[in-house]
Every structure is written in structure tokens, then in C-alpha cells.
Amino acid sequence: MKELTKEEKKQLLLAKFKPKRIELDDIKKYGVFWRPAMQNNFQWNLVTKCNTEEEALAEIKWRADFHLNGDMGAVIKNDKRFRTYEDETMNIDENGKVYEPDASDMSSPSSLANLTNKKSFYEGMPAKQEDNGFRSLAYYSGLELEYKGEFTIMPIWEIE
């Protein structure tokens, strides 16, 4: 390196530490925006960000399937609020503690009768939402499933 000229050293360092050129397509995402049907003002709400336009169209499609065809399976599969519906072991708080039903959840005679009638443990859960954080069936029945309105897809560029 000592035998290089000043200009050669400069070119070597520039080549070594040259900033990487950013292509806008590398940071491009697609935002799915929704305006509820009963909303008076004309305000779009960001529902989700997707990597491709096809993913964004799929996000709109399952919401339309629910309202047009009553496809609750599509909602359970796609709406993140239902991620613990089929797997109750995912009832985890922000500290990583897993919430499980305790003995008091099964103490009522109706709960015990449901279990003896060969119903699953989950179906035998009480109808009210538990205070301890466990998401019983009452939690899911209380979720509002309103996706009616207008949707649009717009390109967005995410810089982190």
C-alpha cells in the first residue's frame, strides 16, 4: 500500500467504501387501505402492508368472501385476532407467559356436564371471557367482524 500513489489510494478507498445504491423497487411494498362503509369523513385507514400486489388482492378477497358468502373459515384463517382460536396454547402475553384455564374455569356444573358429554375441552369452556387473560370462546364471539366499505391498494415505500 505504501508504493501506491495518493490518487491510487483514494480510488482504492472509494471502491472499498462506496455506498450501495438503493433501488426503489427493493423497498417498495403495497398498502391495503380501507374506508368503512358507515364512515362520514373520507379517511383511508391502512389495514396491512404486503410485499406483492397479489398478496394485497388476497387480503381484500378474504374480506369480501366473508361478507358475500359468509365464509367464516376465511376470517379465522386470515384475521390475526383469531390466531389463538384453533391453538389455545398461543394465549401468550407480552412477557411470554402462557395463559391456560385453571380449575376455577371448570368448576361450574355446566362445564363439567359438557366435558362428560364427550365435547372437547375447548367447547366445555365457560361462555364468559376470563379475567386471567385466557381467550375463551366468549372472546372470539365479542370480536367485531366489519369489513364492509371501500378498499384500495397503493404502492408505499418503506424506509427503516
N, C-alpha and C positions, 0 to 999 in steps of 0.2 A: 504494500500500500504506500510505502514511502517513496517508491520510484514513480508513482503516478503524478501527473501534473495537477495543478489546482482545478482546472476545468474538468479533467477526467474524474477527480474525486467528487466534484459537485454532481456530475452526471450519474455516477455510481450511487451516491446517496439519494438523489432524486428518484432513481429507478427503484431503489430499495424501499423507500418510504412514501412512494407515490400513493395518494389516496385512491381508494377503489371507487370507480364510477358507479353511481347508483342508477339503475334503470327503474323508471316509474312503474313498469309492469310487475316488478318484483315486490312492490309494496301495495299494489292495487288489490282491493277487496270489494265486495258488493254488499251494500247495506239494504236490508229489507225494512221499509218504513211502512207504518200503519196509521191510518186516521180512522178512529172509531166512528161507527155509523151515527150514533146519537150525540156526537160532539158538535157544539155550536161553532166553535172557532176552527179555523183552517190550520191546524197544527199537526205536523207529522211526528210520530214517535218511532225511534229506532227500536226495532224488535230484535234483530240479530245481525251479526256480520258473518258473511260466508266468503270462502276462498274463490268459488266459481259462480258463474251466473246460474248454472244448473242446480247447484245447492240452494241458491236463493229461490228459484222457482219451486223446488221441492218443499221449502218452508211455507210457501203460500199455498201449495197444493193440499197439504195435510190439513190445514186450517179450513180450506174450502170443503174438503171431504167430510169434515165433522159437521159443518152447518148444512151442507146439501144432502148428505147421505146418512147422517147420524153415526159416523164411523168413530166410535169411542176408542177402538183399538189404536187408531192413528194418533189420537191425543195421548194415550198412555205411553205409546212408543216414542213420541217426539217432544211432548211438553216436559221440560226439565223439572217442573213442580211434581211430576208423577214418578220421578226416578226411584223412589223408595216404595212404590205401590206393590211391585211384584217381588222385590227383595227387601224385606224389612230389616235386614242386617245393615242396610245403608243409612239407618237413622243415626247419623253421627253429628255431633255439634262441632263448633269451630275449634274446640280443644282436642278433638279426636275421640271423645267419649261416646261409646255406642249406647243408645237408649234401647232398653228392652222392657217388655211388660213385666211387672213384678207380681207377687202373689195377690196383692190387693186388686189387681186388674181382673183376676179370675175368681174373686170371692163371691160375686153375685150368683144366685141360683140360676138365672137365665144363661149366664156364661157357661156354667158347668153343664147345664142341660144341653146346650148347643154342642159341647165337646163330646158328650156321651152319645149324641145322635150322629156320630161319625163325620161331623163337619170339621174342617181344618181348624187349626189353632187360630189362624188369622180371621176366619169367619166367626169364631167364637169370641172375638174381642168385643168389648163394650162399645155402644154406639156413640158415647161422648168422647171428645178429644181429651187426652190425658194432659195433666199439668206438668208431668215429668219430662216432656219432650218427645215421647214415643208417638209416632204418627199412626193413629188408629184409623179405621175406616171413616170415622166422622171427619177427620182432617181432609180427606180427599173429597168427600161429599160437599164440603164447605168451599171448595175452590171454584171461583167464577170462570166459566168457560165461554168467554165472549170474544169471538174473533171477527165479528161482522164489521164491515167497513170497507175502506179502500186501501189497497196495498200498492206500493211502487218499489222498484229496485233502482238504486242509484249507485254509481261507482264511487268509492271512497278510497282515499289513500291514507294508510295508517303509518305514522311515523312514531316509533317508540324510542 
